[in-house]
Amino acid sequence: MPMKLDDLLGRLAVRPPVAVEVDGLGTVYFRHPSFEEWHDVTVAHQRLNGEPSPMALITKTVATVLSDEDGKRLMTNQDAQRLSDRDASAIMRLYTAAVERVYGVDGQVKDAEKN
């Protein structure tokens, strides 16, 4: 019997959030982004073309996946601006962990951060 669309979509359910130990911050949770969210962030990183990651992209990357234990987003994209006046080292640790654990673009991001 052929698979129906609803069956396929049911199998593509969002994965549970990931608990990540971030140095100096303890355990934080990252939800897996939707395909659209992942695509937006990935394309934005690719457009950097070796340039350092701009602050707005870094904060949006973190805000998109930062979640509670149940996978509910803690911040909207508009809330991401609130991260910009926080400790840079802590934000970069969150960013690096998010990219390595849920976005899968760490090679591109690490190359951009070297410049």
N, C-alpha and C positions, 0 to 999 in steps of 0.2 A: 504494500500500500504506500503510495507516495506521501511524503511529508507535507503537511499543510503549513502555511505561513505562520499561523499562531503557534504551532508546535515549535517551529524554528526560533521565533522570537522569544518564546519561553525558555529555550535553551541558551539564549544570549543574555541571560539575566546579569545584572551588575554583580561583580565579585564583592565580597565583604571587605571592609576597610582593613588596612595593614597597620599594625602597631609598630612603631619605629622608635628606637632609643636615639635621641639626639643629644649629643654632648652638651651639658649645661642646661638643657631644657627638660630632660626626662623623657617619658613616653608621650609621644604624640601620635595621632591617627591620621592616616591619609586614605581618602576614598579613591577609588579608581575613576578617572574621568570618563564621561561619555565619549563616544567616538568623535562627536563634534568638538567637544572641549579639547580632547587630545590633539585633534587636527589643527585647531586654532593655535595652540601653544607650539606644536611642532613646526608649523609653517612660520610662525613668528621667529622661532630660533633659527631656522634655516635662512631666513632673510637677513640675519645678522652678518652672514658671510665673513666670519672671522673677527667681527667687531665685538667689543665687550657688550655683555647683556645689559640693556637699559633697565633702570630701576623699575619702571612700570611693568615691564615684562616679568621681571623677577618676582615682584609682589603679586602679580596676577597668577603666575605659575603656582605659587604657594597657596594663595587664597582659593584657587579652584579646587584643590584637593585636600586642604586642611579640614578635618572633620571630627565629629565626636565618635565615641565607640560604636555607634550604630550606623555610621556612614553619612550622617546628616552634615552638610556643609556648615562650617562655623562662620564663614564670611561670604559676602557677595563680591562680585568683581568691583563694585563701588567701595566696599569696605577695605579692599586691598590697599588703598591709599593710606590707611591707618598704619600699615606696616612700615611705611617709608620713614617715619621718625623714630623707629626703634633701633636697637643695637645692630649695626651692620653685620657683625660676625655671626650673631644668632640668626638673622634673616638668611644669610648665606648658608649656614648649616641646614636650616629648614629647606631651602631651595635645592641644595645638593642632594639631600635625602629624598625629597619629592621626585626629583628628576631620575635618580638612580632606582628608586623603588616602584614608581607607578607610571612614569612617562616613557621610559625606554629610549630617551634621546641623550643619554649621558655622554656619549662620545662627542656629539656635536656641541653640547654645552661646555664640556671641559675644554675643547679646542677654542671656543669663543672666550672662555675665561682666561686662557693663557695669554691672550693678546692685551 
